[in-house]
């Protein structure tokens, strides 16, 4: 697991590669306005726009799962792409 590992154009919050060569990219967002859905969408958009999965691809990852996670106070939402 790498936290804030540089991949693509910047740093993802969390990047994981399993022994089975499955990669996981996680981007976290705080939803100031409480709109968790919107913040999750922004997190997934950021993963794509900044090409965060590139580092995992270079290390031979076969499958990449992307998660946008948003939270506001005690509420949380997770969206997978």
Protein Blocks (a to p, Z undefined) as FASTA:
>chain_A
ZZhiaehjaddfbdcddfkopacdddddddfkopaklmmmmmmmmmmmnommmmmmmnop
abdcddddddehjbccdddZZ
